[in-house]
Amino acid sequence: MQDTTANQVAANATSSFTEHLQRNRPGLLPFNQALPAAPAGAGSQPLQVPHATTIVSLTYGGGVLMAGDRRATMGNVIASRHIEKVFPADRYSVLGIAGTAGIAIDLTRLFQVELEHYEKIEGTLLSLEGKANRLGAMIRGNLPMAMQGLAVVPLFAGFDLPVGVGRLFSYDVTGGRYEEQEHHAVGSGSMFARGALKKLWRPGLTEDEAVAVAVEALYDAADDDSATGGPDPVRQLWPVVYTVGRTGARRIPEHDLAAVAGTIIEARTAARREA
């Protein structure tokens, strides 16, 4: 009896944890949840849920960096000032979320387990290209929810060990994957962040310079987009920033980010800049 069970498990084994859930427990997938019916009189009003906003990413001399602000909004209300939107996917990649916060966080956790499961089953890391493709397939699975206004649009970045460079990928709601060059931003403040990145980014940035560029880009986005939260010295809230290089992913300590934000604020104050 035990041999039969073991054979069944072996026959159904897959290196994709998402496929395993889809086959055995589809209700556990974040994008297979049934939405409740709209309350009477709600009409066509969109469902009010927290949304994560601006994420920026850029390459530098030793790898790739990703940063996100700390604000989540729900309509015209600030739902949270402490949300984290950038997470390590595994040792050599990071994921930033924009869109419906709850689904995005669940999808991030599922992606983390997906990569860990693959490594345990196959005995090796999935290639960066493979990780980007897997994430695209997961986003495509969320398309029915996106059509109801619960979209998730992440930004993915990692260090490609065989090539020895940092790479970053953007997505659309259908799971379309696009490799970006130099830098990119997503979310409600992305238009302003991209403008800042175009002016501040240059080839061969050091890690410290890249951190300063990312924080300043988020500062500019927060200046013009109400859904993006800038550095907050009063509450001691700073962006979440990860770098990924040959030695792996590393979160930049908050005291370093406080110093970077302080330098930017002091320089703009001294220059008497209005914008």
C-alpha positions as CSV (number, residue, x, y, z in Angstrom):
1,M,0.0,0.0,0.0
2,Q,2.9,2.4,0.9
3,D,4.7,1.5,-2.3
4,T,1.5,2.3,-4.3
5,T,1.2,5.7,-2.6
6,A,4.9,6.4,-3.1
7,N,4.6,5.6,-6.8
8,Q,1.6,7.9,-7.2
9,V,3.5,10.7,-5.6
10,A,6.5,10.1,-7.8
11,A,4.4,9.9,-10.9
12,N,2.8,13.3,-10.1
13,A,6.0,15.0,-9.0
14,T,6.7,18.3,-10.8
15,S,9.4,20.9,-10.4
16,S,6.7,23.6,-10.5
17,F,4.9,24.1,-7.1
18,T,2.3,26.2,-8.9
19,E,1.4,23.3,-11.2
20,H,1.2,21.0,-8.2
21,L,-1.3,23.3,-6.5
22,Q,-3.2,23.7,-9.7
23,R,-3.5,20.0,-10.0
24,N,-4.3,19.1,-6.3
25,R,-5.5,22.3,-4.5
26,P,-6.4,24.9,-7.0
27,G,-8.3,26.9,-4.4
28,L,-5.1,27.8,-2.7
29,L,-3.8,29.8,-5.6
30,P,-4.2,33.5,-5.1
31,F,-5.8,34.0,-8.5
32,N,-8.3,31.2,-8.1
33,Q,-10.3,32.8,-5.3
34,A,-13.9,33.5,-6.1
35,L,-15.0,37.2,-5.6
36,P,-18.1,37.9,-3.6
37,A,-21.1,39.3,-5.5
38,A,-21.3,43.1,-5.5
39,P,-23.6,44.5,-2.8
40,A,-27.0,45.8,-3.8
41,G,-26.8,49.3,-5.2
42,A,-23.0,49.2,-5.7
43,G,-23.5,49.6,-9.4
44,S,-20.2,49.7,-11.3
45,Q,-18.2,51.1,-8.4
46,P,-14.7,49.4,-8.3
47,L,-13.8,47.3,-5.3
48,Q,-12.0,49.4,-2.7
49,V,-8.8,47.5,-1.7
50,P,-5.3,48.7,-0.9
51,H,-3.0,49.3,-3.9
52,A,0.8,49.3,-3.9
53,T,2.4,52.0,-6.0
54,T,5.8,53.0,-7.2
55,I,8.8,50.7,-7.8
56,V,12.1,51.7,-9.4
57,S,14.9,49.5,-10.6
58,L,18.3,50.2,-12.2
59,T,21.5,48.5,-13.2
60,Y,24.8,49.5,-11.8
61,G,28.4,48.4,-12.1
62,G,28.1,45.4,-9.8
63,G,24.6,44.2,-10.4
64,V,21.0,45.5,-10.2
65,L,19.0,47.5,-7.6
66,M,15.3,47.7,-6.8
67,A,13.5,50.1,-4.5
68,G,10.0,50.8,-3.5
69,D,8.2,53.5,-1.4
70,R,6.2,52.6,1.7
71,R,2.7,53.9,0.9
72,A,-0.4,51.9,0.0
73,T,-3.6,53.7,-1.0
74,M,-7.3,52.8,-1.2
75,G,-9.0,55.4,-3.4
76,N,-8.1,58.8,-2.0
77,V,-7.2,57.4,1.4
78,I,-3.7,56.3,2.6
79,A,-4.3,52.7,3.6
80,S,-0.8,52.1,5.0
81,R,2.5,54.1,5.4
82,H,4.5,51.0,6.3
83,I,3.9,48.5,3.5
84,E,6.9,46.7,2.0
85,K,6.8,46.3,-1.8
86,V,10.2,44.8,-2.6
87,F,11.1,41.2,-1.6
88,P,13.9,38.8,-2.3
89,A,12.6,36.1,-4.6
90,D,15.6,33.9,-3.9
91,R,19.4,34.4,-3.3
92,Y,20.0,36.1,-6.7
93,S,16.7,37.9,-7.6
94,V,14.2,40.4,-6.2
95,L,10.6,41.2,-6.9
96,G,8.7,44.5,-6.6
97,I,4.9,44.7,-6.5
98,A,2.5,47.3,-7.9
99,G,-1.2,46.9,-8.1
100,T,-3.7,45.2,-5.8
101,A,-1.6,44.7,-2.6
102,G,-3.2,41.6,-1.2
103,I,-3.0,39.5,-4.4
104,A,0.4,40.8,-5.2
105,I,1.8,39.8,-1.8
106,D,0.2,36.3,-2.1
107,L,1.7,36.0,-5.6
108,T,5.1,37.0,-4.3
109,R,5.0,34.3,-1.6
110,L,3.9,31.7,-4.1
111,F,6.8,32.7,-6.4
112,Q,9.3,32.4,-3.6
113,V,8.0,28.9,-2.8
114,E,8.0,28.1,-6.6
115,L,11.7,28.9,-6.8
116,E,12.6,27.1,-3.6
117,H,10.6,24.0,-4.7
118,Y,12.3,23.9,-8.1
119,E,15.8,24.1,-6.4
120,K,14.9,21.2,-4.1
121,I,13.4,19.0,-6.8
122,E,16.1,19.7,-9.5
123,G,19.1,20.2,-7.3
124,T,20.0,23.5,-9.0
125,L,18.9,27.1,-9.3
126,L,16.5,28.0,-12.0
127,S,18.1,30.3,-14.6
128,L,17.2,34.0,-14.4
129,E,15.5,33.7,-17.7
130,G,13.5,30.8,-16.4
131,K,12.5,32.7,-13.3
132,A,11.3,35.6,-15.4
133,N,9.2,33.2,-17.6
134,R,7.7,31.5,-14.5
135,L,6.6,34.8,-13.1
136,G,5.0,35.8,-16.4
137,A,3.0,32.6,-16.4
138,M,1.8,33.3,-12.8
139,I,0.7,36.8,-13.8
140,R,-1.2,35.4,-16.8
141,G,-3.0,33.2,-14.3
142,N,-4.3,36.3,-12.6
143,L,-5.8,37.7,-15.8
144,P,-9.5,37.0,-14.8
145,M,-8.9,38.9,-11.6
146,A,-7.2,41.7,-13.5
147,M,-10.2,42.0,-15.7
148,Q,-12.3,42.7,-12.6
149,G,-9.9,45.5,-11.5
150,L,-7.6,43.5,-9.3
151,A,-4.4,43.7,-11.4
152,V,-0.9,42.9,-10.3
153,V,2.0,44.4,-12.3
154,P,5.4,43.4,-10.7
155,L,9.0,44.3,-11.6
156,F,11.6,41.5,-11.5
157,A,15.3,41.8,-11.3
158,G,18.3,39.6,-10.6
159,F,21.9,38.8,-11.2
160,D,22.6,36.5,-14.2
161,L,25.5,34.4,-12.8
162,P,26.7,32.9,-16.1
163,V,26.8,36.3,-17.8
164,G,27.9,38.2,-14.8
165,V,25.4,41.2,-15.2
166,G,22.3,42.4,-13.5
167,R,19.1,42.3,-15.6
168,L,15.5,43.6,-15.0
169,F,12.2,42.6,-16.5
170,S,8.8,44.3,-16.6
171,Y,5.4,42.7,-17.3
172,D,1.9,43.6,-18.4
173,V,-1.4,42.2,-16.9
174,T,-1.5,39.4,-19.5
175,G,1.9,38.1,-18.4
176,G,3.8,39.6,-21.2
177,R,7.5,39.8,-20.3
178,Y,9.8,42.6,-21.4
179,E,13.5,42.9,-20.6
180,E,14.4,46.5,-19.8
181,Q,17.7,48.2,-20.3
182,E,19.5,50.4,-17.8
183,H,16.4,51.3,-15.6
184,H,12.6,51.1,-15.3
185,A,9.8,52.0,-13.0
186,V,6.2,50.8,-12.5
187,G,3.2,52.1,-10.5
188,S,1.3,55.3,-10.3
189,G,4.4,57.5,-9.8
190,S,6.4,55.7,-12.5
191,M,6.1,58.5,-15.0
192,F,7.9,61.0,-12.6
193,A,10.4,58.4,-11.4
194,R,11.4,57.5,-15.0
195,G,12.0,61.1,-15.7
196,A,14.3,61.3,-12.8
197,L,16.1,58.1,-13.7
198,K,16.8,59.4,-17.2
199,K,18.6,62.4,-15.8
200,L,20.4,60.7,-12.9
201,W,21.4,57.3,-14.2
202,R,24.7,56.8,-16.0
203,P,26.8,53.7,-16.9
204,G,29.1,52.3,-14.3
205,L,27.4,53.6,-11.2
206,T,28.7,52.3,-7.9
207,E,26.3,50.6,-5.4
208,D,26.2,53.7,-3.2
209,E,25.6,56.0,-6.2
210,A,22.8,53.6,-7.4
211,V,21.1,53.8,-4.0
212,A,21.2,57.6,-4.1
213,V,19.7,57.6,-7.6
214,A,16.9,55.3,-6.6
215,V,16.0,57.3,-3.5
216,E,16.0,60.6,-5.4
217,A,13.8,59.1,-8.1
218,L,11.3,58.0,-5.5
219,Y,11.5,61.4,-3.9
220,D,10.6,63.0,-7.2
221,A,7.8,60.6,-7.8
222,A,6.3,61.4,-4.3
223,D,6.6,65.1,-5.1
224,D,4.1,64.8,-7.9
225,D,2.1,61.6,-7.2
226,S,-0.1,61.6,-4.1
227,A,-0.1,57.8,-4.0
228,T,3.7,57.6,-3.6
229,G,5.2,58.1,-0.2
230,G,8.6,59.9,0.0
231,P,11.2,59.6,2.7
232,D,9.6,60.5,6.0
233,P,12.1,61.8,8.6
234,V,9.3,62.5,11.2
235,R,8.2,58.8,11.2
236,Q,11.7,57.5,10.3
237,L,10.2,55.8,7.2
238,W,12.6,55.1,4.3
239,P,12.2,53.2,1.0
240,V,12.8,49.5,0.9
241,V,16.0,49.0,-1.2
242,Y,17.6,45.8,-2.3
243,T,20.8,45.3,-4.4
244,V,21.6,42.0,-6.1
245,G,25.2,41.2,-7.2
246,R,27.5,38.2,-7.5
247,T,27.3,37.6,-3.8
248,G,23.5,37.6,-3.8
249,A,20.7,39.9,-2.7
250,R,21.2,42.4,0.2
251,R,18.8,44.8,1.8
252,I,20.2,48.3,2.3
253,P,20.1,49.1,6.1
254,E,17.7,51.8,7.1
255,H,20.4,54.0,8.7
256,D,22.2,54.1,5.3
257,L,18.9,55.2,3.6
258,A,18.3,57.8,6.3
259,A,21.7,59.3,5.5
260,V,21.1,59.3,1.8
261,A,17.6,60.8,2.1
262,G,19.0,63.5,4.5
263,T,21.7,64.4,2.0
264,I,19.1,64.8,-0.8
265,I,16.8,66.9,1.4
266,E,19.7,69.1,2.6
267,A,20.9,69.7,-0.9
268,R,17.5,70.7,-2.1
269,T,16.9,73.0,0.9
270,A,20.3,74.7,0.4
271,A,19.5,75.2,-3.3
272,R,16.0,76.6,-2.4
273,R,14.4,74.3,-4.9
274,E,10.7,74.6,-5.3
275,A,10.5,71.4,-7.5
